[in-house]
Amino acid sequence: MDRSLTYYYEHPEFFMITAHRGASYEFPENTVLAMQMAVEAGADMIEFDLRGTKDNIPVLLHDQTIDRTSNGSGIPEDFTLHELKKFNFSYFLQGERRTAPVYENVQIPTFEEILDAFRGKVCMNIQVYAKTDAVLKNICRLFKEYDMYDHGYFTITPDYIEKVRVIDPEIEFCTTRGWQTRSDPENLRICKESDHCRYVQPVREFTTEEGFALIRELGMRSNVFFTDEPEEMLHLQSMGANGILTNKAHLMCRNRPS
C-alpha cells in the first residue's frame, strides 16, 4: 500500500515502525539488502544515512569512515563512487565487526538506487550528513526528481535547516535538537513553531509521558529512537508514543501493537 506521510500524520492511532538503517541487525546496515528485508518484514518507514563521495554522489553510510562496515579504510569523501563500489560492505552484523564478509558482494548503495528501488513501497527517514553544498544539492535534487515530498523527510541538525530551505523550501524535515534535552518542552516547541516539523525523534531514555503528551498536543508525531524489545515497544505505546525506530524490523513487525 502506498501510504504517505500525511496518512500516518492524520492517523496518530497507527503505530509506526521504522527500520533503523534497514533491517540492520540481521542484514548489513544501510545496504539495499537491509532495506529490502525491512520492506518485506512490513516496516512502514526505512531510515538511512547519507554522506557524499569525492564526485559528490550521495551514498548510504552512517559513520564518518568506511572502516567499520567494509574492507576499505578512510572517509567516503576521498573516494569516487566507482572506487567505493569496489569494497564489500558486509563486514558488520549483529553488533560485531567480522573478520570476513558475510556476503560475497554487497556494495555501498547510492541515494538514487534506494529511491529507484523503494519509492512508493515505504516511507523514508533520511538522515543527512552532507559535508559539502554540492552533495546537499544533489540530495535535494534527487528528492525532488522522485517526488518524495509526502513520502519522506530529512532528519537534520539545526545547522542544516536554512541550507535546505534555500535549496528547496518544500522539503519536510525532523530536527534533532540535543540528545537528553530533545524532548524538553522548549525544544519541542521550537521544532513545531520555528522548524514546522510534523515528526520528531525523541530519545527513549529521556522522554516521559508528559513529553509524549506535549508532542501530541503540539500536533506532531513521535517516532522514538529506539528499541529492539517488543515489551518495551508496547510500553512506549502505552506512554503515548506514535512509533519507534528499531534494528530488528522482523521481530518488531511481528509484535506490532494493535
Secondary structure, 3 states (H helix, E strand, C coil): CCCCHHHHHHCCCCCEEEEECCCCCCCCCCCHHHHHHHHHHCCCEEEEEEEECCCCCEEECCCCCCCCCCCCCCCHHHCCHHHHCCCCCCCEECCEECCCCCCCCCCCCEHHHHHHHHECCEEEEEEECCCCHHHHHHHHHHHHHCCCCCCEEEEECHHHHHHHHHHCCCCCEEECCCCCCCCCHHHHHHHHHCCCCCEECCEHHHCCHHHHHHHHHCCCEEEEECCCCHHHHHHHHHHCCCEEEECCHHHHHHCCCC
